[in-house]
Amino acid sequence: MSTLALRPRPASEIVDAAFQLYRRHFSQLVTLSAAVFAPYVLIQLLVTGGQPIDEEVAVAGTVALVLGAWLFGSLAEACIVVAVSNSYLRNDPDVGGSLRQTLRRFGRVLLAVSAKWFVIGFVSVVPVMIAAVVAAIVVAGTGGVGDGQSPAAMIAMVGVFGLTMLVLGLPLLLYFFGAYFAVPATVVLEGLGVIAGLKRSSALSKGHKWKVYGALGIPLVIFQLLQLVITLVTRGLPIPAVLAFVMEQGVTIVGYPIIAVIATLLYYDARIRKEGFDLEMMAAELGTPIRLDVAPQE
C-alpha cells in the first residue's frame, strides 16, 4: 500500500496529496508524459516548424494536428491515470505496465474521452447560439439593427449576450465538467465501455461536484493560464521559434501529470465515500477480500 493513506479527504487535502504523490514519482510520471506526447510534438514540428498555428498552415496539416491532439491527449490522460492509481495503491507507478494496460483499452478510452468533451463542447456552444439570438432580438426591439447601430444598442447586445451565457452556459458547463471528471478512470481502471463509463463517472460525482470544481477545476485553470504566460514570454524572447516551441511543450509535459493525479485521487475519494473502497482494500490485504459495491457492467 502507498504511504498515502486511503481515506476520505476534503478538496484542499486532495490537492496536497496529489502534489506529494507527484513529487514522489516525478521522474516516472514525467517520463510517461514525455513518451506519450513525443510523437505529437514531432508532428507539430513537422507541420508548423515551431511557429504558431495560422492561416498559412494547410488544411491537411491542421487536421493532422487536431487528430494528434485527440489521440495523444487521450492516451496521455489515461496512461497517467493508471500510473497514478498504481502509485496510490502500490507505491509503484509501473510506467511500462501503465502504458500496456492503456493500449489494451485505448479504443474505449479514445471514444469515452471524445464523448466526454463532445458533450462539454456541445453544452458550451448551444448557450452561445441562444445568447446570440436573444441579444439580436433585444437589440431589434430597440430599433438598433443596421449600419447606424447606436453605442447604446451595442452595449445592450453585449450585456444581454453575457448575462444569458452566465445564467445558462456556465451552469451547464460546470455540471458536465463535474459529472464526467472520472471518465478515463472508469474506462481504463474498471474496464467499462463508453456509455457505462460516462454513467459511472456521473454516479460517482453526485454530491461531490463542488469538490471537483475546487480540487480539479481551479488547478486546471491555473495550468492553462501558466501555459498562456509561458507562450507569451517565449514568443517574446529573441530565440529561434523552434527553441521557444520546445520550451512551451516542455512545460506542458512536466505540468500535465498533476491534473491527472488530482483527477485520479478525486476518483478514489468518491469511491471511498460512496462504496467503502478503503475498507475493501484493507480486507483484501488481510486475506479476506470483500466487495462492498459492484461497478455497473456494460
Secondary structure as UniProt FT lines:
FT   HELIX           11..24
FT   HELIX           26..48
FT   TURN            49..50
FT   TURN            55..56
FT   HELIX           59..90
FT   HELIX           95..104
FT   HELIX           106..141
FT   TURN            142..143
FT   TURN            147..148
FT   HELIX           151..164
FT   HELIX           165..169
FT   HELIX           170..179
FT   TURN            180..182
FT   HELIX           183..188
FT   TURN            189..190
FT   HELIX           194..205
FT   TURN            206..208
FT   HELIX           209..212
FT   HELIX           213..217
FT   HELIX           218..236
FT   HELIX           241..275
FT   HELIX           277..285
FT   TURN            286..287
//
